[in-house]
Amino acid sequence: MSDFIIPEPMPPSESIPREVTPGAPHGRFLAGVRDCLPVVLGYLAIGLAFGVMARTAGLSVLEATLMSVVLYAGSAQFITVGLIAAGAPALATIVTVGLVNIRHMFYSAALAPHLQRAPVWKNVLVGVELTDETFALVASRLGAGSVVEHSWMFGVNVTAQLTWVTATFLGAMLGQRIPDVSVLGLDFALTAMFAALLVLQIAHRPRLRIAIGVAVVAALVAVAGGLLLSTSWAIVAAAVAASTLGMVLEEKRP
């Protein structure tokens, strides 16, 4: 529901980041692992929930785990197992997953200017593992005036996916014994994680009032839209409204 605003990269002569992760590449990798801990906590719960759901939909432990390795997209994976359980055609499932994941193209496009001097293969490795949550971490880091190094990104991405795959495996193993994950509150874990990431991002914005105002507008539009539209369209409307307002206010600030 929150909008992630990535600042435009400055020319090399003017680029003076306020913070650069010190040390060798392995030190920056470990810093990425550390910064990914909020995502880890959310992925453990949601990954368990997905593993359980995958098993109840008829997937084996291996199939559920491989889906988290190859597809690695939480919302798309939940949709996929739901379509499988409903007996939807393979083509319909593929098209739906493609439409749901198209937003990742915009994530990569937003991040590309900050990594343009790196080899293509490094950018590809970063891009294929971007998720909503890891992109939020990147946006927060750039919003705080820091630079983004590939080694830091690798630390974030590897930690996030290993957590997701491990949680999926454990959830699939327990799937037969926990038919309803809602009794454990796991269905709220993703919402809680995004709320925490939103607070962290707002705290690093140079104009705190603007960030809070945009967040409030997004919440109001989402709630009002939910009364008139479907939940998915309400979220889209909130994202568009918040992004537009944030852009206008950022352009007008002195």
Secondary structure, DSSP 8 states (H G I E B T S, - for coil): -----------TTT---SB---S-HHHHHHHHHHHTHHHHHHHHHHHHHHHHHHHHTT--HHHHHHHHHHT--HHHHHHHHHHHHTT--HHHHHHHHHHHTTHHHHHHHHHGGGSTTS-HHHHHHHHHT--HHHHHHHHHHHHTTB---HHHHHHHHHHHHHHHHHHHHHHHHHTTT-S-GGGGTGGGHHHHHHHHHHHHHHHT-S-HHHHHHHHHHHHHHHHHHHHHS-HHHHHHHHHHHHHHHHHHHHHH--
